[in-house]
Amino acid sequence: MIYYRVGLLEGLGLAAGQFLPSVNIKERYPMANVTLTAQRRHIFGKKVKTLRREGILPANFYGKGVETTAIQVNERDFEQIFRTVPKGESFTLNIEGTTYPVVIYVVQRHPVTRKFLHVDFKLA
């Protein structure tokens, strides 16, 4: 059993110097039963800007034994999944009828507006 040192958890009634047992993330957050729908993307380069204006987020999907695919997802749907699914946890990506378990691998955001620019999904 691994123990973590608690520093600033006075709100939980713990004094400095106490230890807490580690929490197994798989028990606390089981695999999210969330599905994100995506379509293959046929627009590349600078023209992707028009997709972003329409609320579509460009993305890539890749992994071992799977061909790298340029896809597009609805920006609002992705934002909801990004907020609810814990970091590193897998969920289902549906690409034109084929489902894959994936994790969010890389997220690119605009430095000022913090809007999503591009996402990479990796096969889990």
N, C-alpha and C positions, 0 to 999 in steps of 0.2 A: 504494500500500500504506500502510495506517495503522499507526502504532506507538503502543503504550501504555507509559507509564513504569511501571517495576516498582519498588515500594517495599519490600514485605515478603514477597518470595518467596525468602528464603534457603533454605527447605526444598527448593526446586527447583534449588538450586545456582547461583542468580543473585545477583550483587552489586547493591547499590543503585546506580542510575544506568544500568543496562543497559536495553535496550529489547527488547520482544517483538513479533513481527508479530501483527496481529489475526487472529482465527480466524473464519472464516465459519460462522455458526451453522447455516446450511442444510446445509453439508457435514458438520458434526459431529453434528447431530441431524436426520435426514431426517424428513419429515412422519410423525407417529406413526400407526401402523396400529392405532389404538385406537378402539373404538366404545363410546359410552355410550348406553344405552337409556333413553328417557323416554316418559312418557304425558302426555296433556293433563290439566290440573288444573281441577277443577270446584269446589274449595273455596277460598274467599278470605277475607281479613280475619283476625279473631282466631281463627277456627276452624282456621287453618293450624297452630296450636300442636299440635293432635291429630296432624297429619301428622308433625311433627318427633318426637313421642313414639314413633311407629311406625317411625322410621328413614328417613323420606321427606323429602327436601330440596326445598322450593319453589324454582322458578326461572322465568326468562323467557327467551324466544328471540326475537330480532329482527334485522333487517338490511335492506339496500337491496333493494327488490322483494319482501320477504317480510312477511307480516302478523305483528304482534306476537302471541306465543302464550304463555299461562301454562302451564307444564309442571311436572312433578315427576319427580325422579330418586332413585334409591337412594343414600342418604348414603355408605355404604361404597364403592360403586362410584365415586362422584364423588371421594371422598377419595383413592382409589388413583390415579385419573387426575390429580388435582391434584398429587400427589407425584411422578409419573413424567414427565408431559409438561412440557417446558420452558416457561417463561413466554413468552406470545405465540405459541406454536406451535399450529397447527391440528390438530384431530382430528375424528372423525366422530360426529355426534349423530343417533341414530335415533329419530324421533318417530312412533310408530305406523306403522312400515313405510316412512316417507320419510326418506332420509338427507340430511344437510347437513354441509358442512365448517364448523366453528365454532372460535372461540377463546373462552377464558374472559375476559370483559370486566370484570365487577365481582363481587367476593366480599365478602359481609357476614358477619362473625364476631362471636360473643358476646365482650364485652370481658374477661370474667373466665375463662370456661371455654374460650374459643377454639374452640367448636363452630361449625360452619357454620350460618348462619341463612338465607341466600338467595344465589342465584347468577344472574348474567346471562350468557347466551351470545350472541355476536354472529356473524353470518354472515361467514365469512372471505373 
